Amino acid sequence: MSGSVTVTASLDLFAALPEGGPTSTAQAATEAASLRARLHRWAQQYYVQDAPEVPDAEYDRAYQRLQALEAEHPALVTPDSPTQRIIGAVMDGLAPVRHALPMLSIRTETDVTAVGAEKFEQQLRSYLATEHKRAERGERPALCPLALEVIAGAPIAYVAEPKFDGLAMSLRYENGLLVQAATRGDGEVGEDVTHNIRTIRQIPLSLPAGVPPVLEVRGEVYMGRADFDRLNQEQRARGQKTFVNPRNAAAGAVRQLDANITAQRPMRFFAYGVGDVSPAAEGAPLWQTHYALLQTLKGWGFPVAEQVQQVVGAEALMAFHQRIGQQRDQLPYDIDGVVYKVDDLVLQQELGFKTREPRWAVAHKYPAQEMLTLVEGIDIQVGRTGKLTPVARLAPVFVGGVTVTNATLHNLFELRRKKVRVGDQVIVRRAGDVIPEVVGVVPQVADTTGDGALLARQPYVANFRMPAACPVCGSAVVREPGETEYRCTGGLFCPAQRKEAILHFAARRAMDIEGLGGKLVDQLVDAGVVRTLPDLYRLGLTALVALERMAEKSAQNILAALEQSKQTTLPRFLFALGIRHVGESTAKDLARYFGSLDAIMDATVEQLLQVNDVGPVVAQSLRLFFDQPHHREVVEQLRACGIAWPEGAPSERALQPLAGKTIVLTGTLPTLSRDAAKDMLEAAGAKVSGSVSKKTSYVVAGAEAGSKLAKAQELGLPVLDEAGLLALLAPPTP
């Protein structure tokens, strides 16, 4: 259990639990019953109501005490005990279960327009009218009063629900205890998966007093999207295969023979109806409406989707369909449509079934989010930061509401793990605005031009290889040790990286070109006005004013900011170049050590390694960057445009009074900004850290200093105000 806790005033929740030790059987039985009741209540609040009442530690303490009691008195173990959710035995196989009432599927409509909803409603009225005529001829009993009202044109009330993309499940309770869980199977016979379903904490093992002696609850076992993503991350970390989608992962978990494996899969449950219920109330439903049935199930401890709603008429059905469709991508679980059910249960009985489908319900699906298609080629896409991504070029397929012709393969290692090759049939997934991705390969290829037979996979297609040169600019492509991404090294030259390079160059901590933001950069690059960084300093008023929504005053401000940026510092300029792994701190260290840009550009790897905090990765990145002729050309052109900074001898030979010191800034100083104070400290050789530790030399505290100041005082560290900082930075008196 985890999450926020709402503490109530109910004192018995925190009543002291015995610390253990021998107890009499009678005492143990009383205590165990109390513990089971508490744990059931707390689990209901946490897993179903999402409103935990006690901290995790309190739940764990009660659970462990119950375990100890049951170990001391095995006869006290009950099937509904929270300790019995996971049973360690491995099943020999899944036994067949014949459903007392068939688990029938719901008819799916492809016409999801208002016409489709009106057609469904008209079919209901038409069938009832036909049955009424039969009743008048004495061929069947008279219809219920509500059916006659519907025939006369009365509005029909429905319950509208999400259509979950999971695994249908039947839960059978006898005298309030869960005795069997079974899959749908073929509708008549399913599989006994009780041992696995008991591990799902949203499913109650026992029900409160007053439930029917036999109650079969039907619903959907599913896996949330976030849980699914975490599961796949864990699978990858262990070097094991990943799952295609949440439904497959949940279905595979439910069919495990070992319940301990299932318990490691984060599955959940939604109830949406009942099957066998006895005794029935003289042939009539125990509830008047389907909505009332769902609310009763919710009161008994079963999760019911919060989107479930009572609606009236075909127009309301379509409004629900559209609203849930808009929310679909934000839901924490997958749905593939919505379901409409006639709300009145007596009217449901009058409508009955057609072959193996209820007349009183219909499913309206959304566009599929997964489809099959063929890989026609594998191309390379170069991103804004230079990352090379393999992209599958696909035979066009309609998925997730749009026609998809390309899908990401993420990186070379993912591509090879999935064994994707040209000519393969693959599963493509697209959800909402998420970039379409290839999630898996189908071993055999469907012959879509013939009779639908499966074709064998092509006997041999060469493995895809990443290019040695960038397909956009021709620069070298590299992959650093331990990384999965391949990158183009032409950062200042590559057209694919142009916008990102300009934005980084203009950033506040770099060249600080005020007003040069994302929208303006998009305009300048898309119009072809700026192709390289030096083009920024060649901009004129006429070119800027010609841009959309650019007034003359705004254009003048941009030109003034560009002119002002020409006077900078070597660390800022070095950082602005966007060299991989070279951040602000490293740029300052390099500038202090070498003193000039030319010395940095010409330094060997061995010389670079002499700089504080510069390791092999940073040194190689610097060398690779300045070995590119076009990068040197850009630097020289920027200098020719007038960008300059004071240069001098390497500062390792100059006085650095704070070399080797670590200083933390916290709070607001009276006159110095945080950035100004940081620059002054780093210029004096200090390292400015964001956290306080025993290795911190000084903490500089201003107004409203918080936890960092408290930590410094706790550790007995020197604390300075602004005046103390300036005194520390002052040159020594001769």
C-alpha positions in Angstrom: 0.0 0.0 0.0 1.1 3.5 -0.7 -0.2 7.0 -1.4 -1.8 9.8 0.5 -3.7 9.0 3.7 -6.9 10.5 5.1 -6.8 10.0 8.8 -10.2 9.7 10.5 -11.3 10.1 14.0 -12.2 6.4 14.4 -10.0 5.5 17.3 -10.4 1.7 16.8 -8.3 1.9 13.6 -5.2 2.6 15.7 -6.0 0.5 18.7 -2.9 -1.1 20.0 -2.2 -4.5 18.5 -0.6 -7.1 20.8 3.1 -7.5 20.2 2.9 -11.3 19.9 3.6 -14.1 22.3 1.5 -17.2 23.1 -2.3 -16.7 23.1 -5.2 -19.0 23.9 -7.2 -20.3 21.0 -10.2 -18.3 22.0 -8.2 -15.1 22.3 -6.5 -15.8 19.0 -9.8 -16.4 17.2 -11.2 -13.1 18.5 -8.1 -11.2 17.6 -7.8 -12.8 14.1 -11.4 -12.0 13.3 -10.9 -8.4 14.3 -7.7 -8.2 12.2 -9.3 -9.7 9.2 -12.1 -7.2 9.4 -9.7 -4.3 9.7 -7.5 -5.4 6.8 -10.5 -6.0 4.6 -11.8 -2.5 5.3 -8.4 -0.9 4.8 -7.8 -2.8 1.5 -11.3 -1.7 0.3 -10.5 1.9 1.1 -7.1 1.8 -0.6 -7.6 -0.4 -3.7 -11.3 0.4 -4.5 -12.1 3.8 -3.0 -8.6 5.2 -3.5 -9.0 6.8 -0.1 -6.6 5.1 2.3 -7.5 5.6 5.9 -4.3 4.4 7.6 -0.5 4.6 6.9 1.1 1.7 5.1 3.1 0.8 8.3 -0.2 0.3 10.2 -1.6 -2.0 7.6 1.7 -4.0 7.5 1.8 -4.3 11.3 -1.8 -5.7 11.4 -1.0 -8.0 8.4 2.1 -9.4 10.1 0.3 -9.9 13.4 -2.5 -11.9 11.6 0.2 -14.0 9.9 1.8 -14.8 13.3 -1.6 -15.8 14.8 -2.4 -18.1 11.9 1.0 -19.6 12.1 0.5 -20.3 15.8 -3.1 -21.5 15.3 -3.4 -23.0 11.8 -7.1 -23.9 12.4 -7.9 -20.1 12.3 -6.9 -19.8 8.7 -10.0 -18.9 6.6 -10.3 -18.8 2.8 -11.0 -15.1 2.9 -8.0 -14.2 5.0 -5.9 -11.5 3.5 -2.9 -13.8 4.1 -4.3 -16.3 1.6 -4.3 -14.1 -1.4 -1.1 -15.8 -2.7 -1.0 -19.5 -2.6 2.5 -20.9 -3.4 1.5 -24.2 -5.0 2.0 -24.5 -8.8 -1.1 -25.8 -10.6 -0.7 -28.9 -12.9 -3.0 -27.2 -15.4 -6.1 -25.0 -15.7 -9.3 -27.0 -15.1 -12.4 -26.3 -17.3 -15.3 -24.6 -15.7 -18.9 -24.7 -17.1 -20.6 -21.4 -16.6 -24.0 -21.6 -14.8 -25.2 -18.9 -17.3 -23.3 -18.4 -20.6 -20.9 -15.5 -20.8 -22.1 -14.1 -24.1 -20.5 -11.4 -26.1 -22.1 -8.0 -27.0 -22.8 -7.1 -30.6 -20.4 -4.5 -32.0 -21.5 -1.7 -34.3 -19.2 -0.1 -36.7 -21.4 2.9 -37.4 -20.6 5.1 -34.4 -22.4 8.2 -35.7 -25.7 9.5 -34.4 -27.4 7.4 -37.1 -25.9 4.3 -35.6 -27.3 5.1 -32.1 -30.7 5.9 -33.6 -30.6 2.7 -35.5 -30.0 0.7 -32.3 -32.9 2.4 -30.5 -35.2 1.8 -33.5 -34.3 -1.9 -33.5 -35.4 -2.1 -29.9 -38.7 -0.4 -30.6 -39.3 -2.5 -33.7 -38.6 -5.8 -31.9 -40.9 -4.9 -29.0 -43.7 -3.9 -31.4 -43.4 -7.3 -33.1 -43.5 -9.1 -29.8 -46.6 -7.0 -28.8 -48.4 -8.2 -31.9 -47.5 -11.8 -31.0 -48.9 -11.3 -27.5 -52.1 -9.9 -29.0 -52.4 -13.1 -31.0 -51.8 -15.1 -27.8 -48.5 -16.5 -29.0 -46.6 -15.2 -25.9 -47.4 -13.5 -22.6 -48.2 -9.8 -22.5 -45.4 -7.3 -22.4 -44.5 -5.3 -19.3 -46.0 -1.8 -19.0 -42.6 -0.1 -19.8 -42.3 -2.1 -23.0 -45.7 -0.8 -24.1 -44.7 2.8 -23.3 -41.5 2.4 -25.4 -43.6 1.1 -28.3 -45.7 4.2 -27.9 -42.6 6.4 -28.2 -41.5 6.9 -24.6 -37.7 7.6 -24.2 -35.5 4.7 -23.4 -33.1 4.9 -20.4 -29.7 3.3 -20.8 -26.5 2.8 -18.8 -23.4 3.8 -20.8 -20.1 2.3 -19.8 -16.5 2.2 -21.1 -15.6 -1.0 -23.0 -12.5 -2.2 -21.2 -9.7 -3.8 -23.2 -8.9 -6.6 -20.8 -9.9 -10.2 -20.0 -13.5 -11.0 -19.1 -13.8 -12.8 -15.7 -16.5 -14.5 -13.7 -16.3 -14.5 -9.9 -18.5 -16.9 -8.0 -19.3 -16.3 -4.4 -21.1 -18.8 -2.2 -22.4 -17.6 1.2 -20.2 -14.5 0.8 -16.9 -16.2 0.1 -15.1 -16.3 -3.3 -15.0 -19.9 -4.3 -14.2 -19.8 -8.0 -12.9 -17.5 -10.7 -13.2 -18.4 -14.4 -12.3 -16.9 -17.8 -15.0 -16.5 -20.5 -13.5 -19.2 -22.7 -16.0 -20.0 -25.4 -18.8 -18.5 -23.5 -20.0 -21.9 -22.2 -16.8 -23.3 -20.7 -13.9 -21.3 -19.3 -10.7 -21.9 -17.3 -10.5 -22.1 -13.5 -8.0 -19.3 -12.5 -9.1 -18.9 -8.9 -5.6 -19.2 -7.6 -4.5 -16.3 -9.7 -7.5 -14.0 -9.2 -7.1 -14.2 -5.5 -3.8 -12.2 -5.9 -5.7 -9.2 -7.3 -6.3 -7.0 -4.3 -9.2 -5.1 -5.8 -11.2 -8.3 -5.8 -12.8 -9.0 -2.4 -12.3 -12.5 -1.0 -15.4 -12.1 1.2 -18.6 -10.0 1.0 -20.7 -8.3 3.7 -23.7 -9.8 5.2 -26.9 -9.7 3.1 -25.5 -10.8 -0.2 -27.4 -13.6 -2.1 -26.3 -17.1 -1.2 -24.9 -17.5 -4.7 -23.6 -14.4 -6.5 -21.7 -14.5 -9.7 -20.0 -11.1 -10.5 -18.8 -10.5 -13.9 -16.2 -8.0 -15.0 -12.9 -7.3 -16.6 -9.3 -8.0 -15.4 -7.0 -5.4 -16.8 -3.6 -3.8 -16.3 -3.1 0.0 -16.1 -1.0 1.8 -18.6 1.6 3.0 -16.0 1.8 -0.5 -14.5 2.3 -2.0 -17.9 5.1 0.5 -18.8 6.8 -0.3 -15.5 6.5 -4.0 -16.1 8.1 -3.8 -19.5 10.9 -1.6 -18.1 11.5 -4.3 -15.5 11.4 -7.0 -18.2 14.0 -5.1 -20.3 16.2 -4.6 -17.2 16.2 -8.4 -16.6 16.9 -9.1 -20.3 13.5 -10.8 -20.7 10.9 -10.3 -23.4 8.5 -7.4 -23.2 4.7 -7.5 -23.6 2.9 -6.2 -26.7 0.1 -4.4 -24.8 -1.6 -4.3 -21.4 -4.3 -6.8 -22.4 -1.9 -9.5 -23.5 0.2 -8.9 -20.3 -3.0 -9.3 -18.1 -4.2 -12.4 -20.0 -0.9 -14.1 -19.7 -0.7 -13.3 -16.0 -4.2 -14.7 -15.3 -3.3 -18.0 -17.1 -0.1 -18.6 -15.1 0.0 -21.9 -13.3 2.1 -20.4 -10.5 0.2 -17.8 -8.5 3.4 -16.2 -7.2 4.2 -15.1 -10.8 0.7 -13.6 -11.2 1.1 -11.7 -7.9 4.1 -9.9 -9.4 1.9 -8.5 -12.2 0.0 -5.4 -11.2 -3.5 -6.4 -12.3 -6.8 -4.7 -11.5 -10.6 -5.4 -11.9 -13.8 -3.6 -12.9 -17.2 -5.1 -12.3 -19.9 -4.6 -15.0 -22.6 -7.1 -14.2 -23.8 -10.4 -12.7 -24.4 -13.9 -14.0 -25.9 -16.6 -11.8 -27.7 -15.1 -8.7 -29.9 -17.2 -6.4 -32.4 -17.3 -5.1 -34.1 -15.1 -7.6 -37.1 -13.1 -6.6 -39.8 -15.2 -8.1 -38.4 -15.0 -11.5 -37.9 -11.2 -11.4 -34.5 -9.4 -11.1 -33.2 -8.6 -7.6 -32.7 -5.1 -8.9 -34.9 -2.8 -10.9 -32.2 -1.3 -13.0 -28.7 -2.1 -14.2 -27.4 1.1 -12.7 -28.8 0.1 -9.3 -27.1 -3.3 -9.7 -23.7 -1.6 -10.3 -24.1 0.7 -7.3 -24.9 -2.3 -5.1 -21.8 -4.1 -6.4 -19.8 -1.0 -5.6 -21.3 -1.0 -2.1 -20.2 -4.6 -1.6 -16.6 -3.7 -2.4 -16.3 -4.2 -6.2 -14.6 -1.5 -8.3 -17.0 0.1 -10.8 -15.7 2.6 -13.4 -16.4 6.1 -12.5 -17.4 6.9 -16.1 -20.5 4.8 -15.9 -23.5 7.0 -16.5 -27.3 6.8 -16.9 -28.4 8.5 -20.1 -31.7 8.8 -22.0 -32.2 8.6 -25.7 -29.9 8.1 -28.7 -28.5 11.6 -28.7 -27.3 11.1 -25.1 -25.6 7.9 -26.2 -23.6 9.6 -28.9 -22.7 12.5 -26.6 -21.3 9.9 -24.1 -19.4 8.2 -26.9 -17.8 11.5 -28.0 -17.0 12.6 -24.4 -15.3 9.3 -23.5 -13.5 9.3 -26.9 -12.0 12.7 -26.0 -10.9 11.4 -22.6 -9.7 8.0 -23.9 -6.0 8.9 -24.1 -6.0 10.4 -20.6 -7.6 7.3 -18.9 -5.1 5.2 -16.8 -6.2 2.1 -18.7 -7.0 1.0 -22.2 -10.6 1.0 -23.6 -11.6 0.2 -27.2 -15.1 1.6 -27.2 -18.2 2.2 -25.1 -21.1 -0.1 -24.3 -24.8 0.9 -24.1 -27.2 -1.3 -22.1 -31.0 -0.8 -21.6 -31.2 0.2 -17.9 -34.5 -1.4 -16.8 -33.8 -5.1 -16.1 -37.4 -6.2 -16.8 -37.2 -4.5 -20.1 -33.9 -6.4 -20.7 -35.8 -9.6 -20.1 -38.5 -8.6 -22.6 -35.8 -7.9 -25.2 -34.0 -11.1 -24.6 -31.2 -12.5 -26.8 -30.6 -13.0 -30.5 -28.6 -16.1 -31.2 -25.7 -15.5 -28.7 -26.0 -11.7 -28.2 -28.3 -9.7 -26.0 -30.7 -7.4 -28.0 -30.6 -4.9 -25.1 -26.9 -4.0 -25.4 -24.5 -2.9 -28.1 -20.8 -1.9 -28.2 -19.6 1.1 -30.3 -15.9 0.8 -30.8 -13.3 3.5 -31.4 -10.7 3.3 -34.2 -8.3 0.5 -33.5 -5.0 1.5 -31.8 -3.2 -1.6 -33.1 -3.1 -2.9 -36.6 -1.0 -5.2 -38.8 0.9 -3.9 -41.8 4.1 -4.6 -43.7 7.5 -3.0 -43.3 8.5 -1.7 -46.8 11.8 -0.1 -45.6 13.8 1.2 -42.7 14.8 4.9 -42.8 16.8 7.1 -40.4 15.3 10.2 -38.8 17.7 12.8 -37.3 16.2 14.6 -34.3 16.7 18.2 -33.1 19.5 17.1 -30.8 21.2 14.9 -33.4 19.8 11.6 -32.2 19.4 9.1 -35.1 16.2 7.0 -34.8 15.4 4.1 -37.1 11.9 4.5 -38.6 9.9 1.8 -40.2 8.4 2.8 -43.6 5.1 1.0 -43.7 2.4 0.0 -46.1 -0.3 2.6 -45.3 -2.6 1.4 -42.5 -5.5 3.1 -40.7 -4.8 2.9 -36.9 -5.8 5.2 -34.0 -8.0 7.3 -36.3 -5.4 8.2 -38.9 -3.5 6.6 -41.8 0.0 5.7 -40.6 2.9 5.2 -43.0 5.8 5.5 -40.6 6.5 4.1 -37.1 9.4 4.5 -34.7 11.7 1.6 -33.9 13.3 3.7 -31.1 17.0 2.6 -31.5 19.1 -0.1 -33.1 19.1 -2.3 -30.0 15.3 -2.2 -29.7 15.0 -2.9 -33.5 17.2 -6.0 -33.1 15.5 -7.2 -30.0 12.2 -7.2 -31.8 13.9 -8.7 -34.9 12.3 -6.3 -37.3 13.4 -6.6 -40.9 12.2 -5.3 -44.3 9.3 -7.4 -45.5 8.1 -8.4 -42.1 4.4 -8.1 -41.0 4.4 -6.1 -37.8 1.9 -4.8 -35.2 1.7 -1.0 -35.2 0.3 0.9 -32.2 -0.9 4.4 -32.1 -2.7 5.9 -29.1 -3.8 9.5 -29.3 -1.0 11.9 -30.2 1.7 9.4 -29.3 4.1 8.7 -32.2 3.2 5.4 -33.9 5.5 2.6 -32.9 6.3 -1.0 -34.0 5.5 -3.2 -31.0 6.3 -6.6 -32.5 6.7 -8.9 -35.5 4.2 -11.5 -36.7 6.2 -14.6 -37.6 4.1 -15.3 -40.6 2.8 -12.8 -43.1 -0.8 -12.6 -44.2 -1.3 -12.6 -47.9 -3.7 -9.6 -48.2 -3.8 -9.9 -52.0 -5.0 -13.5 -52.1 -7.3 -15.7 -50.0 -5.9 -14.6 -46.7 -3.5 -17.5 -46.2 -0.4 -17.0 -44.2 2.9 -16.7 -46.1 6.2 -17.8 -44.6 8.6 -15.0 -43.6 11.2 -14.2 -46.2 14.1 -16.7 -45.8 16.8 -14.0 -45.4 17.0 -10.2 -45.2 20.2 -8.6 -44.1 20.2 -7.0 -40.7 19.7 -3.2 -40.7 22.8 -1.2 -39.8 23.1 2.3 -38.6 24.9 4.6 -41.0 28.5 5.8 -40.4 27.6 9.3 -41.7 24.5 11.5 -41.0 22.0 11.2 -43.8 21.2 14.9 -43.5 24.6 16.6 -43.4 27.2 13.9 -43.9 28.9 14.4 -40.5 30.3 11.4 -38.6 27.9 9.4 -36.6 29.0 8.1 -33.2 27.7 6.1 -30.3 29.3 6.5 -26.9 30.2 3.4 -24.8 27.3 2.2 -22.7 24.7 4.3 -24.6 22.0 3.0 -27.0 21.7 6.2 -29.1 23.7 7.0 -32.2 24.2 10.7 -32.8 25.2 13.1 -35.6 28.3 15.1 -34.7 27.4 18.1 -37.0 25.6 20.0 -34.3 26.3 23.6 -35.7 26.2 22.4 -39.3 23.4 19.8 -39.5 20.1 21.3 -40.9 18.1 18.8 -38.7 19.7 20.3 -35.6 19.5 23.9 -36.7 16.6 25.1 -34.6 17.9 23.4 -31.4 21.4 24.7 -31.9 20.1 28.3 -32.3 17.8 28.1 -29.2 20.6 26.7 -27.1 23.0 29.4 -28.4 20.6 32.2 -27.5 19.7 30.9 -24.1 20.1 33.1 -21.0 23.1 31.2 -19.6 24.7 31.1 -23.0 24.7 34.2 -25.3 21.6 35.6 -23.6 19.9 37.0 -26.8 16.7 38.3 -25.3 13.6 37.9 -27.5 15.0 35.1 -29.6 12.6 32.3 -28.6 11.2 29.2 -30.2 8.5 30.8 -32.4 10.9 33.4 -33.8 13.5 30.7 -34.5 10.9 28.6 -36.2 10.1 31.5 -38.5 13.7 32.4 -39.3 14.7 28.8 -40.1 11.5 27.9 -42.0 11.8 31.0 -44.1 15.4 30.2 -44.9 16.6 33.5 -43.4 18.9 31.8 -40.9 20.8 28.6 -41.8 23.8 28.8 -39.5 24.6 30.7 -36.2 26.6 33.5 -38.0 23.4 34.3 -40.0 21.9 35.7 -36.8 24.4 38.5 -36.8 23.8 39.3 -40.4 20.1 39.9 -39.9 18.8 43.3 -41.0 15.7 45.3 -40.1 14.1 44.6 -43.4 14.4 40.8 -43.1 12.9 40.8 -39.6 10.0 43.1 -40.3 9.0 40.9 -43.3 8.3 38.1 -40.8 4.7 37.5 -39.8 3.6 39.4 -36.7 6.9 41.2 -36.4 6.5 44.9 -35.8 9.4 47.3 -36.4 9.9 48.0 -32.7 10.2 44.3 -31.9 12.6 43.8 -34.8 14.8 46.7 -33.5 14.8 45.1 -30.0 16.0 41.8 -31.5 18.8 43.5 -33.4 19.8 45.4 -30.2 19.9 42.1 -28.2 22.1 40.5 -30.9 24.5 43.4 -30.8 24.7 43.4 -27.0 25.4 39.7 -27.0 28.6 40.2 -29.0 30.4 41.2 -25.8 30.4 38.0 -23.8 32.8 35.7 -21.9 34.7 32.7 -23.0 32.8 30.3 -20.7 29.4 31.6 -22.1 30.6 31.3 -25.7 32.0 27.8 -25.1 28.8 26.7 -23.5 26.7 28.3 -26.3 28.3 26.1 -28.9 26.3 23.1 -27.6 29.2 20.7 -27.3 27.9 17.4 -25.9 28.7 16.9 -22.2 30.0 20.4 -21.9 27.8 22.3 -19.4 28.3 25.6 -17.8 30.6 24.4 -15.0 32.8 22.5 -17.5 33.0 25.4 -19.8 34.2 27.6 -16.9 36.8 25.0 -15.9 38.1 24.9 -19.5 38.3 28.6 -19.8 40.1 29.0 -16.5 42.6 26.3 -17.3 43.4 27.2 -21.0 42.7 30.9 -21.0 41.8 31.1 -24.7 39.5 29.5 -27.2 42.3 28.6 -29.6 44.1 26.7 -26.8 40.9 24.7 -26.1 40.3 23.9 -29.8 43.9 22.7 -30.3 44.2 20.8 -27.0 44.9 17.1 -27.2 42.8 14.6 -25.2 45.7 14.2 -22.8 45.8 18.0 -22.2 42.0 18.1 -21.8 42.2 15.4 -19.1 44.3 17.7 -17.0 41.3 20.0 -16.4 39.3 19.6 -13.2 36.2 17.4 -13.7 37.1 16.6 -17.3 37.0 12.9 -17.9 37.6 10.7 -21.0 34.0 11.1 -22.3 34.1 14.9 -22.1 37.6 15.1 -23.5 36.7 12.8 -26.5 33.5 14.9 -27.1 35.5 18.1 -27.2 38.1 16.7 -29.5 35.4 15.2 -31.8 33.6 18.5 -32.0 36.6 20.7 -32.9 37.9 18.1 -35.3 34.9 18.8 -37.5 36.0 21.4 -40.1 32.5 23.0 -40.4 32.5 23.6 -36.6 35.7 25.5 -36.7 34.4 27.4 -39.7 31.3 28.4 -37.7 33.4 29.6 -34.8 35.6 31.7 -37.1 32.6 33.3 -38.7 31.1 34.2 -35.3 34.4 35.8 -34.4 34.3 37.7 -37.7 30.8 38.9 -36.9 32.3 40.7 -33.8 31.7 38.3 -31.0 34.6 38.8 -28.5 35.6 38.3 -24.9 38.6 39.1 -22.8 41.3 36.5 -23.0 44.4 36.1 -21.0 46.9 33.7 -19.6 45.6 30.3 -18.3 44.1 31.1 -14.9 45.8 28.1 -13.2 48.8 30.4 -13.0 46.7 33.2 -11.5 45.5 33.6 -7.9 42.3 31.5 -7.2 41.6 32.2 -3.6 38.7 29.7 -3.4 40.2 26.8 -5.4 39.1 23.5 -3.9 36.3 25.1 -1.9 32.6 23.9 -2.2 30.0 26.6 -1.5 26.2 26.4 -1.3 23.9 29.4 -2.0 20.5 29.6 -0.4 17.9 32.3 0.1 17.8 35.8 -1.5 20.8 38.0 -1.2 20.2 41.8 -0.7 22.0 43.0 -3.9 23.5 40.0 -5.7 21.4 37.7 -7.9 22.0 34.0 -7.5 23.6 33.9 -11.0 25.9 36.8 -10.2 27.0 35.3 -6.9 27.6 31.9 -8.7 29.7 33.5 -11.4 31.9 35.4 -8.9 32.5 32.3 -6.8 33.3 30.1 -9.8 35.7 32.8 -11.2 37.5 32.5 -7.8 37.9 28.8 -8.3 35.0 27.6 -6.0 32.6 24.8 -6.9 29.0 25.9 -6.3 26.8 23.0 -5.2 23.1 22.6 -4.8 23.2 20.5 -1.7 24.7 20.7 1.8 27.0 18.0 3.0 30.0 17.5 5.4 32.2 18.4 2.4 30.6 21.9 2.1 33.1 24.6 2.9 30.6 27.5 3.3 26.9 28.2 3.1 25.9 31.6 1.9 22.4 32.4 3.2 20.1 35.2 2.3 16.5 36.1 3.2 14.0 33.1 3.4 16.8 30.5 3.5 15.2 27.2 4.2 16.3 23.6 4.8 19.8 24.1 3.5 20.5 26.7 6.2 19.1 24.3 8.8 21.2 21.5 7.5 24.4 23.7 7.7 23.6 24.7 11.2 23.0 21.0 12.2 26.4 20.1 10.7 28.2 23.1 12.2 29.3 24.6 8.9 30.4 28.2 8.4 27.4 30.4 7.3 28.0 33.7 5.5 25.7 36.6 4.6 26.3 38.7 1.5 28.9 40.9 3.2 30.7 37.8 4.3 30.7 36.5 0.8 32.1 39.7 -0.6 34.8 39.6 2.1 35.7 36.1 1.1 36.0 37.1 -2.5 38.1 40.3 -1.8 41.7 40.1 -2.9 44.2 39.7 0.0 45.7 42.9 1.3 49.4 43.3 0.6 
